Amino acid sequence: MKTIGLLGGMSWESTATYYRVINERVRDALGPLHSAPLIMHSFNFQQVVDMQKAGDWDGASELLGKAAKGLQDAGADTVLICTNTMHIIAEQVQSHIDIPLLHIADSLAVKMRRSGLKAAGLLGTQFTMEQPFYADRLKNYHLEVVVPEEAERKMVHQIIFEELCCGVIKDSSKRVYQEIIAQLESKGADSIVLGCTEIGLLIREEDCTLPVFDTAIFHAEAAADFCMEECLGQKNG
């Protein structure tokens, strides 16, 4: 198997989802005692958040890029940024390494195209919902993006950082998200994209009337498939 490099800890609550999903997928495909070769660099999330708030994307690029190079030097065959927001600097991080960086929006887009759905109601941090890096990536796959209104974007963002990243799950916040999701549906969304890797801790498919796409799960599954590519080829051959 190939070795997966994870840039995690942003926050560690969702990085735990990556570790679980990757290894569950490997186990289910190869056998009960199989697990994925993994190398992780787990950041102090506060340092990253401070850079986000300051708009210091150059500093963040250097921080994540250096860590990605460390994963490569340690033997990783691919690197994942285990957060949607920090894909704002995905190209800069990729420039530090010679191995592929698996982009979270690409794994989402593949799933959406296979489903036949075309209008993603996007929930995430304000960076992800308001800046073009994410929507533009999905538009490359001929997918539309629908985002909440400004006040709702602030509420989504606040719940992510003040609750979900801290492991706090509230029914009241779930209801807020459900109301915002209903608004996205009224604006033409045919699906809901959990465009922050923590939102899956709060919102599940059964909480919505629309199909739900959890980016953390799809990203982790794509990593596991990359890891097992040669093994599954030999097994099927």
Secondary structure, DSSP 8 states (H G I E B T S, - for coil): ---EEEEE-TTHHHHHHHHHHHHHHHHHHH-TT----EEEEE--HHHHHHHHHHT-HHHHHHHHHHHHHHHHHTT-SEEEESSSGGGGGHHHHHTT-SS-B--HHHHHHHHHHHHT--EEEEES-HHHHHSHHHHHHHHTTT-EEE---HHHHHHHHHHHHHTGGGT---HHHHHHHHHHHHHHHHTT-SEEEE-STTGGGT--GGG-SS-EEEHHHHHHHHHHHHHHHHHHHHHH-
